[in-house]
Amino acid sequence: MPNFRRLSAEEVAAMRARRRGSVDLSEYSDFIRALDIGEGGEVVLGENEQKRTVKRRLTRAARQLSKDVRYRRSEGNTIRFEVRSPTSN
């Protein structure tokens, strides 16, 4: 039989904080903030970085700034993207 336990509000808040991660997105946000809708950007990955991770962080930073990013085909350790308004598809 499993054991059930009620969690306090503090424990729930700590779970949420861990789930969101403690990654500092300020560098990503600063870069996205400097770009206007319709402009693009390019990111060259560092040695231990993965495209998927950097794209996710760029997307999160853009959403926090009420922007969207559309990724363009790129090769190697480069990510290219276009900044868009959140309503454009």
PyMOL Python script that loads the backbone (N, CA, C, O; Angstrom):
from pymol import cmd

cmd.read_pdbstr("""\
ATOM      1  N   MET A   1       0.843  -1.181   0.000  1.00  0.00           N
ATOM      2  CA  MET A   1       0.000   0.000   0.000  1.00  0.00           C
ATOM      3  C   MET A   1       0.887   1.242   0.000  1.00  0.00           C
ATOM      4  O   MET A   1       1.802   1.327   0.819  1.00  0.00           O
ATOM      5  N   PRO A   2       0.647   2.217  -0.898  1.00  0.00           N
ATOM      6  CA  PRO A   2       1.472   3.430  -0.923  1.00  0.00           C
ATOM      7  C   PRO A   2       1.194   4.312   0.287  1.00  0.00           C
ATOM      8  O   PRO A   2       0.118   4.250   0.883  1.00  0.00           O
ATOM      9  N   ASN A   3       2.169   5.125   0.637  1.00  0.00           N
ATOM     10  CA  ASN A   3       2.017   6.108   1.709  1.00  0.00           C
ATOM     11  C   ASN A   3       1.705   7.459   1.094  1.00  0.00           C
ATOM     12  O   ASN A   3       2.408   7.909   0.190  1.00  0.00           O
ATOM     13  N   PHE A   4       0.664   8.102   1.573  1.00  0.00           N
ATOM     14  CA  PHE A   4       0.260   9.421   1.083  1.00  0.00           C
ATOM     15  C   PHE A   4       0.637  10.464   2.114  1.00  0.00           C
ATOM     16  O   PHE A   4       0.571  10.217   3.318  1.00  0.00           O
ATOM     17  N   ARG A   5       1.039  11.643   1.627  1.00  0.00           N
ATOM     18  CA  ARG A   5       1.419  12.717   2.533  1.00  0.00           C
ATOM     19  C   ARG A   5       1.044  14.045   1.902  1.00  0.00           C
ATOM     20  O   ARG A   5       1.300  14.276   0.720  1.00  0.00           O
ATOM     21  N   ARG A   6       0.448  14.898   2.677  1.00  0.00           N
ATOM     22  CA  ARG A   6       0.097  16.245   2.214  1.00  0.00           C
ATOM     23  C   ARG A   6       1.359  17.095   2.199  1.00  0.00           C
ATOM     24  O   ARG A   6       2.166  17.048   3.127  1.00  0.00           O
ATOM     25  N   LEU A   7       1.523  17.887   1.114  1.00  0.00           N
ATOM     26  CA  LEU A   7       2.660  18.788   1.003  1.00  0.00           C
ATOM     27  C   LEU A   7       2.253  20.194   1.432  1.00  0.00           C
ATOM     28  O   LEU A   7       1.137  20.645   1.172  1.00  0.00           O
ATOM     29  N   SER A   8       3.172  20.860   2.085  1.00  0.00           N
ATOM     30  CA  SER A   8       2.906  22.238   2.499  1.00  0.00           C
ATOM     31  C   SER A   8       3.025  23.159   1.287  1.00  0.00           C
ATOM     32  O   SER A   8       3.562  22.770   0.250  1.00  0.00           O
ATOM     33  N   ALA A   9       2.526  24.368   1.428  1.00  0.00           N
ATOM     34  CA  ALA A   9       2.614  25.355   0.347  1.00  0.00           C
ATOM     35  C   ALA A   9       4.077  25.645   0.012  1.00  0.00           C
ATOM     36  O   ALA A   9       4.408  25.884  -1.149  1.00  0.00           O
ATOM     37  N   GLU A  10       4.949  25.628   1.013  1.00  0.00           N
ATOM     38  CA  GLU A  10       6.373  25.878   0.783  1.00  0.00           C
ATOM     39  C   GLU A  10       6.995  24.753  -0.032  1.00  0.00           C
ATOM     40  O   GLU A  10       7.816  25.008  -0.913  1.00  0.00           O
ATOM     41  N   GLU A  11       6.615  23.520   0.253  1.00  0.00           N
ATOM     42  CA  GLU A  11       7.136  22.385  -0.507  1.00  0.00           C
ATOM     43  C   GLU A  11       6.673  22.433  -1.970  1.00  0.00           C
ATOM     44  O   GLU A  11       7.441  22.120  -2.880  1.00  0.00           O
ATOM     45  N   VAL A  12       5.429  22.822  -2.182  1.00  0.00           N
ATOM     46  CA  VAL A  12       4.900  22.938  -3.544  1.00  0.00           C
ATOM     47  C   VAL A  12       5.641  24.045  -4.295  1.00  0.00           C
ATOM     48  O   VAL A  12       6.001  23.876  -5.460  1.00  0.00           O
ATOM     49  N   ALA A  13       5.867  25.175  -3.628  1.00  0.00           N
ATOM     50  CA  ALA A  13       6.592  26.278  -4.253  1.00  0.00           C
ATOM     51  C   ALA A  13       8.016  25.854  -4.607  1.00  0.00           C
ATOM     52  O   ALA A  13       8.522  26.222  -5.667  1.00  0.00           O
ATOM     53  N   ALA A  14       8.657  25.095  -3.746  1.00  0.00           N
ATOM     54  CA  ALA A  14      10.010  24.615  -4.024  1.00  0.00           C
ATOM     55  C   ALA A  14      10.021  23.663  -5.211  1.00  0.00           C
ATOM     56  O   ALA A  14      10.955  23.687  -6.013  1.00  0.00           O
ATOM     57  N   MET A  15       8.996  22.826  -5.336  1.00  0.00           N
ATOM     58  CA  MET A  15       8.892  21.920  -6.488  1.00  0.00           C
ATOM     59  C   MET A  15       8.761  22.720  -7.780  1.00  0.00           C
ATOM     60  O   MET A  15       9.407  22.406  -8.779  1.00  0.00           O
ATOM     61  N   ARG A  16       7.930  23.743  -7.755  1.00  0.00           N
ATOM     62  CA  ARG A  16       7.730  24.571  -8.950  1.00  0.00           C
ATOM     63  C   ARG A  16       9.018  25.270  -9.347  1.00  0.00           C
ATOM     64  O   ARG A  16       9.342  25.352 -10.531  1.00  0.00           O
ATOM     65  N   ALA A  17       9.746  25.771  -8.376  1.00  0.00           N
ATOM     66  CA  ALA A  17      10.998  26.475  -8.653  1.00  0.00           C
ATOM     67  C   ALA A  17      12.008  25.524  -9.279  1.00  0.00           C
ATOM     68  O   ALA A  17      12.707  25.905 -10.218  1.00  0.00           O
ATOM     69  N   ARG A  18      12.099  24.323  -8.792  1.00  0.00           N
ATOM     70  CA  ARG A  18      13.016  23.339  -9.357  1.00  0.00           C
ATOM     71  C   ARG A  18      12.601  22.955 -10.761  1.00  0.00           C
ATOM     72  O   ARG A  18      13.447  22.763 -11.634  1.00  0.00           O
ATOM     73  N   ARG A  19      11.306  22.845 -10.981  1.00  0.00           N
ATOM     74  CA  ARG A  19      10.797  22.443 -12.297  1.00  0.00           C
ATOM     75  C   ARG A  19      11.154  23.469 -13.354  1.00  0.00           C
ATOM     76  O   ARG A  19      11.548  23.110 -14.463  1.00  0.00           O
ATOM     77  N   ARG A  20      11.021  24.733 -13.020  1.00  0.00           N
ATOM     78  CA  ARG A  20      11.338  25.797 -13.968  1.00  0.00           C
ATOM     79  C   ARG A  20      12.825  25.871 -14.239  1.00  0.00           C
ATOM     80  O   ARG A  20      13.257  26.427 -15.248  1.00  0.00           O
ATOM     81  N   GLY A  21      13.587  25.318 -13.351  1.00  0.00           N
ATOM     82  CA  GLY A  21      15.032  25.358 -13.512  1.00  0.00           C
ATOM     83  C   GLY A  21      15.599  26.674 -13.020  1.00  0.00           C
ATOM     84  O   GLY A  21      14.887  27.665 -12.865  1.00  0.00           O
ATOM     85  N   SER A  22      16.857  26.657 -12.786  1.00  0.00           N
ATOM     86  CA  SER A  22      17.504  27.866 -12.293  1.00  0.00           C
ATOM     87  C   SER A  22      18.452  28.432 -13.338  1.00  0.00           C
ATOM     88  O   SER A  22      19.457  29.061 -13.006  1.00  0.00           O
ATOM     89  N   VAL A  23      18.125  28.202 -14.597  1.00  0.00           N
ATOM     90  CA  VAL A  23      18.964  28.694 -15.675  1.00  0.00           C
ATOM     91  C   VAL A  23      18.752  30.198 -15.829  1.00  0.00           C
ATOM     92  O   VAL A  23      17.619  30.677 -15.882  1.00  0.00           O
ATOM     93  N   ASP A  24      19.838  30.916 -15.899  1.00  0.00           N
ATOM     94  CA  ASP A  24      19.781  32.361 -16.073  1.00  0.00           C
ATOM     95  C   ASP A  24      19.586  32.659 -17.562  1.00  0.00           C
ATOM     96  O   ASP A  24      20.471  32.397 -18.377  1.00  0.00           O
ATOM     97  N   LEU A  25      18.433  33.202 -17.902  1.00  0.00           N
ATOM     98  CA  LEU A  25      18.123  33.513 -19.299  1.00  0.00           C
ATOM     99  C   LEU A  25      18.444  34.958 -19.667  1.00  0.00           C
ATOM    100  O   LEU A  25      18.080  35.405 -20.754  1.00  0.00           O
ATOM    101  N   SER A  26      19.106  35.687 -18.802  1.00  0.00           N
ATOM    102  CA  SER A  26      19.323  37.119 -19.047  1.00  0.00           C
ATOM    103  C   SER A  26      20.130  37.371 -20.317  1.00  0.00           C
ATOM    104  O   SER A  26      19.837  38.318 -21.046  1.00  0.00           O
ATOM    105  N   GLU A  27      21.124  36.558 -20.597  1.00  0.00           N
ATOM    106  CA  GLU A  27      21.916  36.746 -21.814  1.00  0.00           C
ATOM    107  C   GLU A  27      21.046  36.537 -23.058  1.00  0.00           C
ATOM    108  O   GLU A  27      21.155  37.279 -24.034  1.00  0.00           O
ATOM    109  N   TYR A  28      20.191  35.526 -23.009  1.00  0.00           N
ATOM    110  CA  TYR A  28      19.267  35.251 -24.113  1.00  0.00           C
ATOM    111  C   TYR A  28      18.249  36.393 -24.247  1.00  0.00           C
ATOM    112  O   TYR A  28      17.982  36.871 -25.350  1.00  0.00           O
ATOM    113  N   SER A  29      17.694  36.816 -23.125  1.00  0.00           N
ATOM    114  CA  SER A  29      16.693  37.884 -23.130  1.00  0.00           C
ATOM    115  C   SER A  29      17.279  39.193 -23.647  1.00  0.00           C
ATOM    116  O   SER A  29      16.635  39.896 -24.425  1.00  0.00           O
ATOM    117  N   ASP A  30      18.493  39.524 -23.221  1.00  0.00           N
ATOM    118  CA  ASP A  30      19.134  40.759 -23.672  1.00  0.00           C
ATOM    119  C   ASP A  30      19.315  40.757 -25.188  1.00  0.00           C
ATOM    120  O   ASP A  30      19.104  41.774 -25.849  1.00  0.00           O
ATOM    121  N   PHE A  31      19.705  39.608 -25.729  1.00  0.00           N
ATOM    122  CA  PHE A  31      19.917  39.513 -27.169  1.00  0.00           C
ATOM    123  C   PHE A  31      18.595  39.651 -27.921  1.00  0.00           C
ATOM    124  O   PHE A  31      18.510  40.394 -28.899  1.00  0.00           O
ATOM    125  N   ILE A  32      17.565  38.936 -27.468  1.00  0.00           N
ATOM    126  CA  ILE A  32      16.243  38.992 -28.122  1.00  0.00           C
ATOM    127  C   ILE A  32      15.655  40.397 -27.997  1.00  0.00           C
ATOM    128  O   ILE A  32      15.059  40.901 -28.949  1.00  0.00           O
ATOM    129  N   ARG A  33      15.812  41.028 -26.847  1.00  0.00           N
ATOM    130  CA  ARG A  33      15.269  42.372 -26.606  1.00  0.00           C
ATOM    131  C   ARG A  33      15.851  43.380 -27.596  1.00  0.00           C
ATOM    132  O   ARG A  33      15.167  44.316 -28.012  1.00  0.00           O
ATOM    133  N   ALA A  34      17.106  43.186 -27.968  1.00  0.00           N
ATOM    134  CA  ALA A  34      17.780  44.119 -28.876  1.00  0.00           C
ATOM    135  C   ALA A  34      17.329  43.954 -30.327  1.00  0.00           C
ATOM    136  O   ALA A  34      17.636  44.797 -31.170  1.00  0.00           O
ATOM    137  N   LEU A  35      16.602  42.872 -30.625  1.00  0.00           N
ATOM    138  CA  LEU A  35      16.150  42.621 -31.991  1.00  0.00           C
ATOM    139  C   LEU A  35      14.694  43.043 -32.160  1.00  0.00           C
ATOM    140  O   LEU A  35      13.854  42.770 -31.302  1.00  0.00           O
ATOM    141  N   ASP A  36      14.408  43.707 -33.268  1.00  0.00           N
ATOM    142  CA  ASP A  36      13.038  44.081 -33.593  1.00  0.00           C
ATOM    143  C   ASP A  36      12.359  42.947 -34.338  1.00  0.00           C
ATOM    144  O   ASP A  36      13.018  42.053 -34.869  1.00  0.00           O
ATOM    145  N   ILE A  37      11.035  42.994 -34.372  1.00  0.00           N
ATOM    146  CA  ILE A  37      10.262  42.030 -35.143  1.00  0.00           C
ATOM    147  C   ILE A  37      10.739  42.083 -36.593  1.00  0.00           C
ATOM    148  O   ILE A  37      10.861  43.166 -37.165  1.00  0.00           O
ATOM    149  N   GLY A  38      11.006  40.940 -37.181  1.00  0.00           N
ATOM    150  CA  GLY A  38      11.475  40.861 -38.552  1.00  0.00           C
ATOM    151  C   GLY A  38      12.986  40.751 -38.679  1.00  0.00           C
ATOM    152  O   GLY A  38      13.496  40.374 -39.734  1.00  0.00           O
ATOM    153  N   GLU A  39      13.699  41.074 -37.619  1.00  0.00           N
ATOM    154  CA  GLU A  39      15.152  40.918 -37.640  1.00  0.00           C
ATOM    155  C   GLU A  39      15.503  39.487 -37.252  1.00  0.00           C
ATOM    156  O   GLU A  39      14.660  38.739 -36.756  1.00  0.00           O
ATOM    157  N   GLY A  40      16.737  39.125 -37.483  1.00  0.00           N
ATOM    158  CA  GLY A  40      17.178  37.768 -37.181  1.00  0.00           C
ATOM    159  C   GLY A  40      18.412  37.761 -36.318  1.00  0.00           C
ATOM    160  O   GLY A  40      19.017  38.798 -36.048  1.00  0.00           O
ATOM    161  N   GLY A  41      18.769  36.574 -35.894  1.00  0.00           N
ATOM    162  CA  GLY A  41      19.947  36.413 -35.072  1.00  0.00           C
ATOM    163  C   GLY A  41      20.644  35.112 -35.387  1.00  0.00           C
ATOM    164  O   GLY A  41      20.070  34.209 -35.997  1.00  0.00           O
ATOM    165  N   GLU A  42      21.882  35.031 -34.964  1.00  0.00           N
ATOM    166  CA  GLU A  42      22.669  33.822 -35.151  1.00  0.00           C
ATOM    167  C   GLU A  42      23.408  33.536 -33.852  1.00  0.00           C
ATOM    168  O   GLU A  42      23.968  34.437 -33.226  1.00  0.00           O
ATOM    169  N   VAL A  43      23.400  32.289 -33.467  1.00  0.00           N
ATOM    170  CA  VAL A  43      24.090  31.856 -32.251  1.00  0.00           C
ATOM    171  C   VAL A  43      25.071  30.763 -32.645  1.00  0.00           C
ATOM    172  O   VAL A  43      24.694  29.791 -33.299  1.00  0.00           O
ATOM    173  N   VAL A  44      26.322  30.919 -32.251  1.00  0.00           N
ATOM    174  CA  VAL A  44      27.321  29.875 -32.454  1.00  0.00           C
ATOM    175  C   VAL A  44      27.500  29.180 -31.120  1.00  0.00           C
ATOM    176  O   VAL A  44      27.852  29.806 -30.120  1.00  0.00           O
ATOM    177  N   LEU A  45      27.253  27.880 -31.113  1.00  0.00           N
ATOM    178  CA  LEU A  45      27.275  27.117 -29.872  1.00  0.00           C
ATOM    179  C   LEU A  45      28.689  26.924 -29.346  1.00  0.00           C
ATOM    180  O   LEU A  45      29.652  26.801 -30.102  1.00  0.00           O
ATOM    181  N   GLY A  46      28.777  26.903 -28.020  1.00  0.00           N
ATOM    182  CA  GLY A  46      30.034  26.576 -27.371  1.00  0.00           C
ATOM    183  C   GLY A  46      30.285  25.078 -27.439  1.00  0.00           C
ATOM    184  O   GLY A  46      29.439  24.320 -27.913  1.00  0.00           O
ATOM    185  N   GLU A  47      31.415  24.671 -26.979  1.00  0.00           N
ATOM    186  CA  GLU A  47      31.851  23.279 -27.080  1.00  0.00           C
ATOM    187  C   GLU A  47      30.892  22.287 -26.426  1.00  0.00           C
ATOM    188  O   GLU A  47      30.652  21.213 -26.978  1.00  0.00           O
ATOM    189  N   ASN A  48      30.343  22.624 -25.265  1.00  0.00           N
ATOM    190  CA  ASN A  48      29.499  21.686 -24.525  1.00  0.00           C
ATOM    191  C   ASN A  48      28.012  22.004 -24.611  1.00  0.00           C
ATOM    192  O   ASN A  48      27.232  21.496 -23.805  1.00  0.00           O
ATOM    193  N   GLU A  49      27.601  22.829 -25.563  1.00  0.00           N
ATOM    194  CA  GLU A  49      26.198  23.208 -25.685  1.00  0.00           C
ATOM    195  C   GLU A  49      25.515  22.394 -26.771  1.00  0.00           C
ATOM    196  O   GLU A  49      26.138  21.987 -27.752  1.00  0.00           O
ATOM    197  N   GLN A  50      24.213  22.164 -26.576  1.00  0.00           N
ATOM    198  CA  GLN A  50      23.420  21.416 -27.545  1.00  0.00           C
ATOM    199  C   GLN A  50      22.410  22.348 -28.196  1.00  0.00           C
ATOM    200  O   GLN A  50      21.871  23.246 -27.549  1.00  0.00           O
ATOM    201  N   LYS A  51      22.159  22.127 -29.488  1.00  0.00           N
ATOM    202  CA  LYS A  51      21.211  22.967 -30.217  1.00  0.00           C
ATOM    203  C   LYS A  51      19.845  22.977 -29.542  1.00  0.00           C
ATOM    204  O   LYS A  51      19.244  24.038 -29.373  1.00  0.00           O
ATOM    205  N   ARG A  52      19.361  21.824 -29.161  1.00  0.00           N
ATOM    206  CA  ARG A  52      18.029  21.713 -28.557  1.00  0.00           C
ATOM    207  C   ARG A  52      17.910  22.583 -27.308  1.00  0.00           C
ATOM    208  O   ARG A  52      16.904  23.266 -27.112  1.00  0.00           O
ATOM    209  N   THR A  53      18.931  22.555 -26.473  1.00  0.00           N
ATOM    210  CA  THR A  53      18.909  23.323 -25.229  1.00  0.00           C
ATOM    211  C   THR A  53      18.913  24.824 -25.505  1.00  0.00           C
ATOM    212  O   THR A  53      18.137  25.568 -24.905  1.00  0.00           O
ATOM    213  N   VAL A  54      19.769  25.266 -26.398  1.00  0.00           N
ATOM    214  CA  VAL A  54      19.869  26.693 -26.703  1.00  0.00           C
ATOM    215  C   VAL A  54      18.590  27.186 -27.374  1.00  0.00           C
ATOM    216  O   VAL A  54      18.124  28.288 -27.085  1.00  0.00           O
ATOM    217  N   LYS A  55      18.025  26.382 -28.262  1.00  0.00           N
ATOM    218  CA  LYS A  55      16.760  26.772 -28.900  1.00  0.00           C
ATOM    219  C   LYS A  55      15.651  26.916 -27.870  1.00  0.00           C
ATOM    220  O   LYS A  55      14.870  27.865 -27.926  1.00  0.00           O
ATOM    221  N   ARG A  56      15.577  25.985 -26.934  1.00  0.00           N
ATOM    222  CA  ARG A  56      14.549  26.053 -25.898  1.00  0.00           C
ATOM    223  C   ARG A  56      14.710  27.325 -25.064  1.00  0.00           C
ATOM    224  O   ARG A  56      13.725  27.984 -24.730  1.00  0.00           O
ATOM    225  N   ARG A  57      15.941  27.660 -24.734  1.00  0.00           N
ATOM    226  CA  ARG A  57      16.189  28.869 -23.943  1.00  0.00           C
ATOM    227  C   ARG A  57      15.861  30.134 -24.729  1.00  0.00           C
ATOM    228  O   ARG A  57      15.303  31.082 -24.176  1.00  0.00           O
ATOM    229  N   LEU A  58      16.204  30.154 -26.016  1.00  0.00           N
ATOM    230  CA  LEU A  58      15.844  31.298 -26.854  1.00  0.00           C
ATOM    231  C   LEU A  58      14.332  31.460 -26.939  1.00  0.00           C
ATOM    232  O   LEU A  58      13.812  32.572 -26.850  1.00  0.00           O
ATOM    233  N   THR A  59      13.635  30.346 -27.112  1.00  0.00           N
ATOM    234  CA  THR A  59      12.173  30.384 -27.196  1.00  0.00           C
ATOM    235  C   THR A  59      11.575  30.890 -25.896  1.00  0.00           C
ATOM    236  O   THR A  59      10.670  31.724 -25.923  1.00  0.00           O
ATOM    237  N   ARG A  60      12.058  30.406 -24.760  1.00  0.00           N
ATOM    238  CA  ARG A  60      11.547  30.863 -23.460  1.00  0.00           C
ATOM    239  C   ARG A  60      11.795  32.352 -23.259  1.00  0.00           C
ATOM    240  O   ARG A  60      10.914  33.076 -22.796  1.00  0.00           O
ATOM    241  N   ALA A  61      12.995  32.808 -23.606  1.00  0.00           N
ATOM    242  CA  ALA A  61      13.325  34.225 -23.451  1.00  0.00           C
ATOM    243  C   ALA A  61      12.433  35.082 -24.345  1.00  0.00           C
ATOM    244  O   ALA A  61      11.953  36.134 -23.923  1.00  0.00           O
ATOM    245  N   ALA A  62      12.213  34.635 -25.571  1.00  0.00           N
ATOM    246  CA  ALA A  62      11.363  35.397 -26.497  1.00  0.00           C
ATOM    247  C   ALA A  62       9.938  35.478 -25.978  1.00  0.00           C
ATOM    248  O   ALA A  62       9.321  36.541 -26.032  1.00  0.00           O
ATOM    249  N   ARG A  63       9.415  34.390 -25.485  1.00  0.00           N
ATOM    250  CA  ARG A  63       8.042  34.390 -24.966  1.00  0.00           C
ATOM    251  C   ARG A  63       7.890  35.313 -23.775  1.00  0.00           C
ATOM    252  O   ARG A  63       6.859  35.967 -23.621  1.00  0.00           O
ATOM    253  N   GLN A  64       8.911  35.372 -22.930  1.00  0.00           N
ATOM    254  CA  GLN A  64       8.861  36.290 -21.785  1.00  0.00           C
ATOM    255  C   GLN A  64       8.809  37.745 -22.242  1.00  0.00           C
ATOM    256  O   GLN A  64       8.328  38.614 -21.515  1.00  0.00           O
ATOM    257  N   LEU A  65       9.306  38.004 -23.451  1.00  0.00           N
ATOM    258  CA  LEU A  65       9.325  39.366 -24.002  1.00  0.00           C
ATOM    259  C   LEU A  65       8.190  39.593 -24.991  1.00  0.00           C
ATOM    260  O   LEU A  65       8.198  40.578 -25.728  1.00  0.00           O
ATOM    261  N   SER A  66       7.216  38.689 -25.012  1.00  0.00           N
ATOM    262  CA  SER A  66       6.072  38.754 -25.927  1.00  0.00           C
ATOM    263  C   SER A  66       6.519  38.769 -27.384  1.00  0.00           C
ATOM    264  O   SER A  66       5.973  39.501 -28.210  1.00  0.00           O
ATOM    265  N   LYS A  67       7.509  37.958 -27.679  1.00  0.00           N
ATOM    266  CA  LYS A  67       7.987  37.770 -29.044  1.00  0.00           C
ATOM    267  C   LYS A  67       7.998  36.272 -29.330  1.00  0.00           C
ATOM    268  O   LYS A  67       7.802  35.449 -28.436  1.00  0.00           O
ATOM    269  N   ASP A  68       8.228  35.943 -30.583  1.00  0.00           N
ATOM    270  CA  ASP A  68       8.330  34.549 -30.988  1.00  0.00           C
ATOM    271  C   ASP A  68       9.562  34.418 -31.863  1.00  0.00           C
ATOM    272  O   ASP A  68      10.004  35.396 -32.467  1.00  0.00           O
ATOM    273  N   VAL A  69      10.113  33.233 -31.936  1.00  0.00           N
ATOM    274  CA  VAL A  69      11.243  33.003 -32.831  1.00  0.00           C
ATOM    275  C   VAL A  69      10.901  31.868 -33.786  1.00  0.00           C
ATOM    276  O   VAL A  69      10.242  30.895 -33.418  1.00  0.00           O
ATOM    277  N   ARG A  70      11.361  32.015 -35.007  1.00  0.00           N
ATOM    278  CA  ARG A  70      11.201  30.959 -35.995  1.00  0.00           C
ATOM    279  C   ARG A  70      12.604  30.570 -36.436  1.00  0.00           C
ATOM    280  O   ARG A  70      13.375  31.393 -36.929  1.00  0.00           O
ATOM    281  N   TYR A  71      12.907  29.308 -36.248  1.00  0.00           N
ATOM    282  CA  TYR A  71      14.245  28.826 -36.548  1.00  0.00           C
ATOM    283  C   TYR A  71      14.378  28.517 -38.030  1.00  0.00           C
ATOM    284  O   TYR A  71      13.470  27.971 -38.657  1.00  0.00           O
ATOM    285  N   ARG A  72      15.524  28.876 -38.566  1.00  0.00           N
ATOM    286  CA  ARG A  72      15.851  28.632 -39.963  1.00  0.00           C
ATOM    287  C   ARG A  72      16.889  27.515 -40.034  1.00  0.00           C
ATOM    288  O   ARG A  72      17.646  27.281 -39.093  1.00  0.00           O
ATOM    289  N   ARG A  73      16.900  26.852 -41.145  1.00  0.00           N
ATOM    290  CA  ARG A  73      17.845  25.750 -41.330  1.00  0.00           C
ATOM    291  C   ARG A  73      19.272  26.273 -41.210  1.00  0.00           C
ATOM    292  O   ARG A  73      19.640  27.273 -41.827  1.00  0.00           O
ATOM    293  N   SER A  74      20.056  25.582 -40.413  1.00  0.00           N
ATOM    294  CA  SER A  74      21.460  25.947 -40.251  1.00  0.00           C
ATOM    295  C   SER A  74      22.264  24.671 -40.012  1.00  0.00           C
ATOM    296  O   SER A  74      21.724  23.649 -39.589  1.00  0.00           O
ATOM    297  N   GLU A  75      23.529  24.750 -40.285  1.00  0.00           N
ATOM    298  CA  GLU A  75      24.373  23.564 -40.180  1.00  0.00           C
ATOM    299  C   GLU A  75      25.412  23.727 -39.083  1.00  0.00           C
ATOM    300  O   GLU A  75      25.709  24.832 -38.629  1.00  0.00           O
ATOM    301  N   GLY A  76      25.942  22.608 -38.683  1.00  0.00           N
ATOM    302  CA  GLY A  76      27.019  22.611 -37.704  1.00  0.00           C
ATOM    303  C   GLY A  76      26.561  23.106 -36.343  1.00  0.00           C
ATOM    304  O   GLY A  76      25.481  22.759 -35.866  1.00  0.00           O
ATOM    305  N   ASN A  77      27.395  23.913 -35.736  1.00  0.00           N
ATOM    306  CA  ASN A  77      27.112  24.404 -34.395  1.00  0.00           C
ATOM    307  C   ASN A  77      26.521  25.813 -34.405  1.00  0.00           C
ATOM    308  O   ASN A  77      26.764  26.601 -33.491  1.00  0.00           O
ATOM    309  N   THR A  78      25.748  26.121 -35.438  1.00  0.00           N
ATOM    310  CA  THR A  78      25.139  27.440 -35.589  1.00  0.00           C
ATOM    311  C   THR A  78      23.616  27.333 -35.572  1.00  0.00           C
ATOM    312  O   THR A  78      23.044  26.408 -36.147  1.00  0.00           O
ATOM    313  N   ILE A  79      22.970  28.283 -34.911  1.00  0.00           N
ATOM    314  CA  ILE A  79      21.511  28.385 -34.904  1.00  0.00           C
ATOM    315  C   ILE A  79      21.163  29.747 -35.498  1.00  0.00           C
ATOM    316  O   ILE A  79      21.691  30.773 -35.068  1.00  0.00           O
ATOM    317  N   ARG A  80      20.281  29.750 -36.475  1.00  0.00           N
ATOM    318  CA  ARG A  80      19.798  30.998 -37.069  1.00  0.00           C
ATOM    319  C   ARG A  80      18.297  31.083 -36.848  1.00  0.00           C
ATOM    320  O   ARG A  80      17.586  30.080 -36.914  1.00  0.00           O
ATOM    321  N   PHE A  81      17.830  32.293 -36.584  1.00  0.00           N
ATOM    322  CA  PHE A  81      16.406  32.457 -36.312  1.00  0.00           C
ATOM    323  C   PHE A  81      15.933  33.840 -36.700  1.00  0.00           C
ATOM    324  O   PHE A  81      16.721  34.766 -36.891  1.00  0.00           O
ATOM    325  N   GLU A  82      14.623  33.949 -36.810  1.00  0.00           N
ATOM    326  CA  GLU A  82      13.949  35.212 -37.108  1.00  0.00           C
ATOM    327  C   GLU A  82      13.044  35.545 -35.929  1.00  0.00           C
ATOM    328  O   GLU A  82      12.374  34.665 -35.389  1.00  0.00           O
ATOM    329  N   VAL A  83      13.025  36.809 -35.530  1.00  0.00           N
ATOM    330  CA  VAL A  83      12.140  37.252 -34.459  1.00  0.00           C
ATOM    331  C   VAL A  83      10.810  37.659 -35.070  1.00  0.00           C
ATOM    332  O   VAL A  83      10.760  38.423 -36.033  1.00  0.00           O
ATOM    333  N   ARG A  84       9.747  37.141 -34.500  1.00  0.00           N
ATOM    334  CA  ARG A  84       8.398  37.398 -35.026  1.00  0.00           C
ATOM    335  C   ARG A  84       7.479  37.838 -33.903  1.00  0.00           C
ATOM    336  O   ARG A  84       7.773  37.647 -32.723  1.00  0.00           O
ATOM    337  N   SER A  85       6.375  38.423 -34.288  1.00  0.00           N
ATOM    338  CA  SER A  85       5.350  38.743 -33.285  1.00  0.00           C
ATOM    339  C   SER A  85       4.670  37.429 -32.913  1.00  0.00           C
ATOM    340  O   SER A  85       4.602  36.518 -33.739  1.00  0.00           O
ATOM    341  N   PRO A  86       4.174  37.317 -31.705  1.00  0.00           N
ATOM    342  CA  PRO A  86       3.583  36.047 -31.271  1.00  0.00           C
ATOM    343  C   PRO A  86       2.354  35.639 -32.050  1.00  0.00           C
ATOM    344  O   PRO A  86       1.966  34.472 -31.992  1.00  0.00           O
ATOM    345  N   THR A  87       1.723  36.548 -32.780  1.00  0.00           N
ATOM    346  CA  THR A  87       0.505  36.197 -33.523  1.00  0.00           C
ATOM    347  C   THR A  87       0.778  35.784 -34.951  1.00  0.00           C
ATOM    348  O   THR A  87      -0.100  35.207 -35.593  1.00  0.00           O
ATOM    349  N   SER A  88       1.977  36.059 -35.480  1.00  0.00           N
ATOM    350  CA  SER A  88       2.256  35.682 -36.873  1.00  0.00           C
ATOM    351  C   SER A  88       2.626  34.208 -36.957  1.00  0.00           C
ATOM    352  O   SER A  88       3.322  33.679 -36.091  1.00  0.00           O
ATOM    353  N   ASN A  89       2.154  33.559 -38.004  1.00  0.00           N
ATOM    354  CA  ASN A  89       2.446  32.129 -38.172  1.00  0.00           C
ATOM    355  C   ASN A  89       3.328  31.891 -39.309  1.00  0.00           C
ATOM    356  O   ASN A  89       3.674  30.744 -39.593  1.00  0.00           O
TER     357      ASN A  89
END
""", "prot")
cmd.dss("prot")
cmd.show_as("cartoon", "prot")
cmd.util.cbc("prot")
cmd.orient("prot")
